[in-house]
Amino acid sequence: MTKEQKEKTAYLAQEVLRLSRDSIIMNMRFLDVALSRIAPHPRQGLKGVATDGEKFWYDDAFVLRRYKGEPAYITRCYLHALLHLVFYHPFRYSEVEVKYWDAAADIAVENVMLEMDLNFLKIHRDTERKAEASSLKAKCGALTAEKIYRYFLREQPDDEKLAEWRLLFHRDEHIFWTEPEKMEISLAQWKKISERIKTDLKTFSKGKGHSDSMEKNLAEATKDRYDYGDILRRFMVTGEEIHPNDEEFDYVYYTYGLEQYGNMPLVEPLEYKDIKKVKEFVIAIDTSASCRGKIVQGFLNKTYSIMKGAENFFSKVNIHIVQCDNEVQSDVKITCDEDFEHFIRTGKLTGFGATDFRPVFTYVDELIEQGHFENLKGLIYFTDGYGVYPERMPDYDVIFAFLNEDERRPAVPHWALQVVLEEETLQDEKGENLI
């Protein structure tokens, strides 16, 4: 190829990318800021397109060849790469099994564009893609990358199926995702962009071009994420447990005494050390009809898997598992790991009436008055969130653990913390049946 031909090829590819950007802006104005952050740049030999968070890289020959065969294809590629960033897909690459995350992320963004049903984005085989996406949606519940990925982890699709999905949904190369900390624009910056898109999307047309999956993917990307183990640390209390205090022990004098006087060290190690561990705790379970047995079992198994770590809890504890619908149905006291294992194995859910949170708080206050707790630090209430909240702030920390996101859920009191647990993650927790 002569120099003149290369220059012409480069110019034409630039024009194709400009037209693609203009088409996206004209039809999807809520993406204007996001688009402005990834300017197109040529990268010869790429044999496709990719993004590093700041640039949309493309191969001139690839762009022109694809545009000639199907003009909408490059626009689809551009928007595909942009949505990966808006949904934070590249920034989770180091935490996932790559082959499943690649497929899940591609399916999620392609499904968003399929739902929009905009003519300027339609390409060959979209009918087949819609059918496949519909089949996956029936299995995953919602087509966010996170839900699809968790489904893949459970089902372990083989390489043949992954290759089939790649042919249908793959658009861009993920070569810059391998080291998210080196992405040109940080996750914090893309979070700001995604939050703005989430707000602007509310004014976008609810007719042609609307996508429920767009809203769900944005909600998944922008929601606050909590480590459940970190949440439990809010309930730590300082206590004394028999344990050698290495920080205040001088081994020089200890070993010198053993050498000089036989079995007589000059100093003895301090046997007691103040350490922060969970000692007293209340787990309240909403047993109204909306909280199913397997989900409650998953929550308890997840909690137990964290609790049984020796670094987090005293060997002897005072934990009450209280079941309540519109009144307290049962209270099981846990003093050690064996008690918890016995409850998980043999416990029964009781209640299944309407939901009222107030009886649990009244009951716990009575336990405190009767001396059942020395220093209760907190209570976690697992519920769907639809119930009557107490008006008075208790003397201990409170966390309401909700099942899945729900914008219609009543607001929690200002004095309580809320955390959302995904149904899929609770269903994945293994354990004996709690019915």
N, C-alpha and C positions, 0 to 999 in steps of 0.2 A: 504494500500500500504506500503510495506516494505521500509526501508531506501535505500536499493540497487535499488529498483524499482524507487523510487523518483529521485535518482541520475541519473539513466539511462534516465528517462523521461526528466529531466532538460538538460542533455547533448544532447539528440536528438533534443529537441526544439531549443537549441543554434545552432546546425548545420543547422537546417531548416532556421533560421534567417540569418545565415552567407551566405547560398546559395542564399537567397532572395536578400541580399545586393549586393552580387557579380553579380547577374543577372542584377540588376538595373544599376550598375556601368559599366558593359560591354556594355550594350545597350544604356545607356543614360549618357555619360561621363560628360555632362554639370551639372549633379546633384551631382558630387563628393563632393564638399564642403558642400552642404546642408546635404547630408547623413552622413558626418563625424560629424555633430553637434547633431545628435540624435542617440546615441548608444542604442542597445537593452538591456532591463533589465526585468527580470521576476517579475511578481506581481501576486501571486496566489490568486484565488478567483475573479479575474477581469472578467472572462468569455468572454474575447475578447481582443482587443488591444486598446491602447490610447497613446497620446503623451502630454507632458507638455512643449514642446519647447526645451527640452534638452535630454530627454530619450524617447525611444519607448518602452512603457510598454506592456507586453504580458503575457498571462496565458499559462503555459506549456501544459496543457491538451487541451486547445482550439487550439493551434498551431498544435499539432500532429494530432488531430482529423480532422481538416480542411485540413491539408497537405495530410493525407491519402486519403481523399475523392477527393481532387482536388489540386495537387501540386502547381498550379499557384495562388491559392487563397491567400496564405500568402504574396506572393510577391505583389499581388494587394493591400492587406491591408497596407503593409509597404509603398508603393508608395502613396497610398491614404492619409495616415496620413501626409506624408512628404509634399505633394502638398497643404494640408490645411495650413501649416506653410509658404510655399513659397508664397501663395496668401494672407497671413495675416488673414485668416478666424477666428482664435481664438481671435485675438486682437480687434475684433469689437463686441464681444458677449454682452457686457454691453449696447450697443446702439441699439439693434435690438429686434424684436419679435422672441423669441428663436425657436419656432416650425417651423417657416417659414425659418429662417436663417439656421437651421440645415439641412433642406431638400435642400435648394438652394445650400449650400456649398457642400454637398455630390453629388448632381447632377452635379455641375460644375467640380469637380475633376474627377469623373467617366467618364464624357464626354471627357475630355482631353485624358484619357487612351484609350477610345473607338476609338477616331480619330487616335491615333497612330497606331492602328492595328498591334501591335507587338505580335508575337506568345507566348512569355513567359508571357504575361499578360492576355491572353484570358481565360475566365471562362464560366461556364454554364449560359445560358439565356442572353448572350451578344447581340444576335440578337434582343431580346425583348427590351433590354435597348437602343439600337441604335434607334429603332423605336420610343420609348417614348421621347428620347432626341431630335430626329428630329422634333417631334410634338411640343415640348416646344420651340425649336429654332425658329420655324415659328411664334410663339406668342411673344417671347422675343427679337428677333433680333440677339442676341448673348448669348451664354451660359456662362456668367460670374456669379458668385454668386450674385453680386450686381444687375444685370439686372433681374435675376430669382427672387430674393427677392422682387424687386419692383413690378414685375408682380404678385407675390403671394399676396402682400399687396393690390393690386387693385382687384384681383379676389377672394380673401379669400377662397382658396380651403378647403374643409371640412376634418375632421379627417380621414375619410375613404380613401380619395385620398392620404393624407399624409402617411398613413400606407402602401398604395400600393407602393408609391415611396420609402419608407424606405426599403421594402423588395427587391427592385431592386437595390438601389444605396447606402445603408448604409453599411459601413465597420468597422468604428472605433467608440469608445465611446468618447463623447465630455465632459467628466466629469471634465477635467482640464481647460475648457474654461470659466467657470463661473466667475473667477477672473483673467482677463488677466494681471493685474498689478503684479500678483504673478507668472506669467509664468517664468520658469527658465531662458530662454533666451529672452531678451527684443525685442520689435518690432523694435527698431533701429538696432539691430544686424541682425534680419531677413531681414530688408530692404537692408542692405549691401549684404547679400547673394543673395537676389532676383535680385538686380541690376546686380550682376555678372552673374547669370543664364541668364538674359535677353541678356547680351552681348555675352556669350558663345553660346547661342542658335542660333545665326546668322551663326555660322560655322557648326551647326549640319545639317545632311542630310535633303534635301528638298523632298526626296522621301519617302521611307518606314520609318515610325516613326515620320513624320512631323505632327504637329497639329496646325491649326489656332487658336483653342481655347486656347492652351497653351500660345501663344503669346498674345492673347487678355486678358487672365486672368492676365498675368504678367504686361501688360500695365495698366490694371485697378488697380493692386496692387501697382505698383511703381509710378504711376502718382502723381504729386503734387495736393493736395487738398486745396481748398480755401473756407472759409466761406464767402458767398456773402455779409453778413452784415458787416464783417470786411473789405471787399474790399471797401464798400461805405464809411467807416470811413476815407479813404484817402482823401475824399472831404470835411472834416469838416473844418469850419472856426470859429474863436472865435467871438462871437457877444454878445450884451447886450440884455437881455430879462427881463421884469419885473417879478421878482421872489424873495421872501424873502431869504436873504442870511443867513441861519442858522449858518454857520461856523463863521461869524463875529458878531453874535448877542448874547448879554448877557441877559438871561432870568431873572437873579436875580434882576438886576436893574429895569427891565421892570415890573415885578410883584410887587416889593417893592413900586414903584410909584403908581400903581393901588390901593394897599392896603392903603397907607398913604394919598393920595390926590384924591381919587375917580377915576374919569375917566381921569387921567393924568399920563401916564407912564413917568419915568425919561429919557428913551431912546426910540427911534423909531427904528424898524428894518430897515436895509439897504434894499431898494426895488430892487436894481439892482445887478445882479450877472453875471459875465462873464462865459458863458458856451459854450462848443464846440458842435455845431449842424450844420447840413447841411443847407445851405441857398441858394446857387446858384450852378446850376448843369445843364449839358446837357446830354440827352439820345439820341443817334443817332441810328436809325433803318435802317439796310440794307434792302431795299424793292425790291431787285433783285429777279428774278424768283426762286432762290434757297431757299429763306426764306419764308416759308409758313405762312399763317395767324394764324393758331392755335398755332404755335411755337412762333411767335411774341407776340401773346396774352398771352401765358404762361410766357414769359420773362417779359412783362410789369406787369402782375399780381404779379409775384414774387417780382419784384422791388417795386411795390406799397405796398405789404404786409409788406415790411421792412420800406418803407418810412413813412407810416402812424403811426409808433410808435412815440409817443410824445417825447420820450427820444432821438430820433435821428435827428429830424427836428424842425426848427422854425415853429411857427404857421402860419407865412406868408413866402412863399418861392418864388424863381424866378427860375423855372425849365423849360427848353425848350425841347420838344420832337420833334426832327427833323427827317423827313423821307427822304431818299435819295437812288437812284440807281446810275446812272451816273451823276445826277444833283439833287439839293435839290428840293423835291416835296412839302413839307409842313413843317410848324413850328407851333406847338401849345404851348402856354405859360401856365404854371401851377403856380398858386399862392397859392393854398390851397388844402385840401383834396377833396373838392367838385369838383374842376376843374379836378382833376385826375380821380375821379369816373365818371364824365361826359364823359371824353375822352375814358375811357375804355368801357363805355356803348355805345357810339355813334360814336367813331372814325373809320375811314376807312383807309386801307392801299392803298397807291398810288405809282405807279412807275412800277416795274417789268421789268426793262431793265437791261443793263449790270451794273457791279459794279465798282465804282470809289470813293475811300474814300476822295479824295482831296477837292471836292466841299464843304463838311461839314466843314472842317477846315477853308477854305476860308470864308465861311458864318459866322462861329462863330467869327473869327477875325474881320469881319465887324461889328458884333453886339457889340463887345467890344469897337471898335473905336467909335461907335455911342452912347455909354453910356448905353447900355441895361444891362450891368453887372457892379457891383461895384467891385467885387473881385471873379471872376470865379475861382473855385478851380480845377474842372476837368470835363472830358467827358468820358462817357462809350459808346462804339460803338458795338452794337450787330450785328454780321455778321457771314457768313460761312468762311470768311477769304480770299476769292478769289477776289481780287481787286487791284487797284493801290494805294499804300501808299504814303503819302506826304514825301518829303525828309527832310523838315525843322522841327525841334522840336518846338512845340508850347510853349506858356508861362504858360500852365496849364497841370496838370497830365492827362494822357490818358490810358484807359484800353480798350483792345479789348476783348469782351466776345464772345467766339466761341461756336458753336454748335457741341458737340461731338469731340472726338480725331480724328485727321487726320494727318498722317505723311507727306502727300503730300502737305499740306497747305504751302503757301509761308511764309517765316520768317517775323515776325513783326519787325519794326524799333527798334533799341536798346533802344530808349527813352520811349517805351511804355511797359506796363505790359499786359500780356495775361492771361486769365482765361478761363477754359473749363467748360461749363454747359452741363449736360446730357439732351438729348431730352426727356427722360422719366420723369425727374423731372419737366420739363417745361410743359409737357402735363398734369401732375397731378395738376397743379395750376388751381384753379377754377375761373370762372369769366364769364362775358357776352361775346358773340362772337364779335371778332374784325375782320372784313372781308376786 
